[in-house]
């Protein structure tokens, strides 16, 4: 399949100060292949950059092959600002570009980069080619593949890229440490770039999916350049495949410092590294999120749709969407170690494959159709989030620039169906007219008698008395098609999220003996991203509590008695090969202020 992209290049001034004063958008897909004939000489690296000077051919390659020392576009002649004094430069930060001998040809995918002296920035090294050339651009997007299907050479390239990034000092924006700190860190920044960049992850709002897609996009580019492998693309871990419930083998073997993907205990559970601890379907299930048709509202789990409720940008917020709630948060908590805490999660290399899988689930949700569409909210579309590219330059993206992974970000997943842009645009515009207001207001119907209840590795019980007015109102709301009743876990605090999650049950038959298949299951609750930690630019640490809510309308409708409600949180985590829970560790891992029943106004 041939993919035709558009070259887009524009810059903007961000009012962020420091090194972010001139951050350019990187909405610059390497759309057209550049064909060149040697001799061309690639310079020795200056820092990480090599340069290859060439002369523009007078016609496009579709009309004639470039002459010696010349380059030409696939489908047209060069024009306008592409020609600088009759010549130009290919700049490369991946060590892919090599000198081209006389009478030989090479094909590369490039873009004009205003941040690197307007050079032709190499993004894709295709390699040797021969005339006659096609007049139709033919560069395929990168393909993100399941880690289970990578070859030994591809795993070696992934390890090399991570190792090279880990070898760089934290002051380098392309270092592994700097990139991980963008998501979260307890380290103190030492310069304006670090202050502006670190602790910027978006959780608990409708920015969650978009921000993490941008984050992975730049990490992928940095990783590819660090590995010096022009074909490397970040893989994903399909933890929904029962055959892949264990941590991928390349991340646990060899279990020594020669493997940059390996993290030893206690930063990763020893049983996970040994392949003896597994995820299971209760952790990885995404059926609630998959069933949603709204991005910010409605849905089957939280009431905030697939992507999360409308919110201003913040590192940690509370209107969690269904995808973030389950499976994203639950997988993080279950994996434990560094991954259980957003402040440390990106330090574990499995983080990137976990989020590539979450990104894949977002793509698959859109592909399901049926009115599913990304947010059309102006803030979601236009808010700028700044990162760094492989050339160490600050760059930004917005939500409207990342909804099409193929046409805008130049990657696809190995199981994506054929992409039809016109159909996607029709769905987006059609769904927008059916949106409901995202700023929902909730009314409290009843509150638990317990307050400030400590959480640990044992079940926690909450009793919620239901007076007659509240009971009648709950029943009437549950019976009304447009109304929903939610169980809200309120005022949650944790200083260190644990390596497990809680299965939540409403009125189980025996609150003291709850099995995985006991009636009354509401959903899974994770303390991930509920950490008391300074949001970007805040000191001291924010003290507000967090909340999570679950739609219990169906359970309320079917409940034979509503005299009182009993809510039980049962801790769960990794399992063995027989599906049995492994021992959990953690006392006083957090506090819940109250459990409430609320309904939409």
C-alpha angles and dihedrals in degrees: 000000000000117000121203115200135182124242107230123181128169137134137213138192115243119204094224101107127216117053090342092069091103107030115163126206112249094210083132110124115188090242106163127045116235115218118205137181121210154269090086123148122213114206126232111267117279101201099319097327127099122186131209117191120211141164122240115247114234093235135036119264090250088068101038140349115262114258126238111309092007136117130201138185118251096244112017146022120269115264147181117348092003088082115070113181090328094301144065146193135241108212119198131187097180102064088238098119114083133178113281119224123228117277092019130105136217135190124210136171112231144164134202106259115201091190094060102051092284091291124160097260110213113229101157128032106199097173137212117007138167137221143282091073127204118246090217120084108246107177109135120214120254113270121226106211135189110273087228089067100048120116123236089257092052092050089049090052091049090050092048093052092050092045093051091049090048090052092060121092118258089246089068110088089214093055120110092239094052092047092049091048090057086071096042144320142165090214118112115244117240102197140025094265092056092044092053096042109039126085093019103130117132116228133161098026144071090275091070099093097039096046093050092047090055091046093053092044093061094039088054091053093047091047093051092050092046091051092048087224113130092196099049115120126176109262126216131230109230097207090169090073107089088218088062101048089112122077106272111269096238088062094055105030128096088031097208143082092278088074111071090193094060121096118186128218135306089032088054123021111265091225090055091052089048092054090240096110121068143185117234140203094272088062101042101037113125099174094118093053092041091056094054119104099183124072101207105016143034121014134136104279121030106008091241097094129234098312106032140263125301111274143150114262111282136152091235125018136152116238093093117188122224096256092052092045095049127044102356100057095035094054090049093051095044095051089058126186114070091347094063094066123058089213091063105019098102091054087076110075091219086070092078094052091046090054092044086059091050088050089051091052089053090053092048091050091056091046090058089072117191093131095313109148141151122262119289092195110130093229092052091049099044110028109116121225117190128217137153129261130215090272090060092249124138110245134171140210135191131211094257089056097058108043092097108056093187103042097034107027101026099234138102136181122253093244098043115130120232109296121233110187095192092056091048092052091049091053093048094052093041094052094047092070091056097053121122124212112286095206096083121179122214133207121212114232102175139356132208121256091229119083131187093011115184119230126215142140092305130076117276120212128204126188117206114190113211115209116205096261092050091044093051092045092050091052093047092048092046090052094050111092094218096045129082133195118214135193106221125198101205141198095011120182132181132165093192120020111224129237093252141054137222128249107214122217130186117207097341113191091247113021090192095055115042122168127191090260097043115133119256099051109164105175144286122291124203131189090209111125091013091098119135099240136136111272116223109303095002126125131206105028116278112257101197116118126237130231140204128195138196131200107245098167093117093049092048091050092052097041112114092204132031099176090117136354126224119199120191127188111204117194116230136170144146119001134206126242090277092056093251119143115255119224115283126218129202138091125197092006093158148335132247117206097200146327116235143178111229135174136200114265 
